Amino acid sequence: MTTILEVRDLVTKFYTLDGVVNAVNGVSFDLDAGETLAIVGESGSGKSVTMMSLLGLIPCPPGKIEGGTAHFTTEEGSRDLLQLSIDELREVRGGQIGFVFQDPISTLNPILTIGEQITETLTRHLKLTKHEARERTIKLLASVGIPDPELRYKAYPFQFSGGMRQRVVIAIALALRPSLLIMDEPTTALDVVVQKDILQQIERLKEELGFSILFITHDLSLMVEFSDRIGIMYAGELVEMASAERILNEPVHPYTQGLLTSFPSVTGEKTRLSGIPGSPPNLMHPPKGCRFHPRCTKCQHKETEVAPVLTELRPGHWVAIHEGMPLPDWAQK
């Protein structure tokens, strides 16, 4: 399997008047060609900042990437995204990496028709004629499930529902046939029926066009169904990463276990939901040792003093643990 994105030890901080925000602290992960990887965590966990760091979208100041590498591999070779110039990143964004933001209404230009916004991308990057760009745009709109694409081509963003606007944004992101699609909370504001329909449409397009997907979301229950692997982030750090099936059935980290007991299951016996006590830490002054320990019901003294190490307990299953931490039987060495 070819790895198209290899992130190692990413560190991003924000220098504010109140202090330094340690937003991303040594995050590492890989993404394979054709794979769907979800990065899941609460608001403020650093998942969106991680992805924005990769694409050079962190406002500087106050933000600053202070360490790490992010090697992105295409047919032209491998490049470290963190070392590219602004002009080079502009070519990567949209062309090789598509990005779908959380709020489509703020992404789309309200005074341009949908057709104009997509054809602008095609004519600028692919040097297509206006007629060729129009025909390709209509096909794109149809491919993401927009009915009557020839008529909707001339419509404005306000004439679309939230779900239809999100489909338009996805069409724009896929217009140049990127090899990687990054989706930042793409279905948060949509009802569950529309959510599932859009994700199924994206899954179909992924199989058809062969791109990889990097999801950023707080909705673990949704990603269990649509992802190959899931990474759990907490307070700027990855605390667990494994296949979606293992995250669902054999979670190890207490934070992952807490997330799974925070939403109801649609199958099996009814169980009482239990939330995670407390609130995420202030990342200007993160807790010493394990950042989750103030909220952890299984905390031991060592976890308040020593930072855990992301360890591969079995092939493909990584967990941030301390030496001597109680582990399931299959992880015993």
Helices and strands as residue ranges (DSSP letters): E 3-16, E 19-32, E 36-40, H 47-54, E 63-74, E 77-80, G 81-83, H 86-92, E 97-100, H 104-107, H 114-126, H 130-143, H 149-152, G 157-159, H 162-174, E 180-184, H 192-209, E 212-217, H 220-226, E 229-234, E 237-243, H 244-249, H 254-260, G 293-295, G 301-304, E 309-314, E 317-321, G 329-331
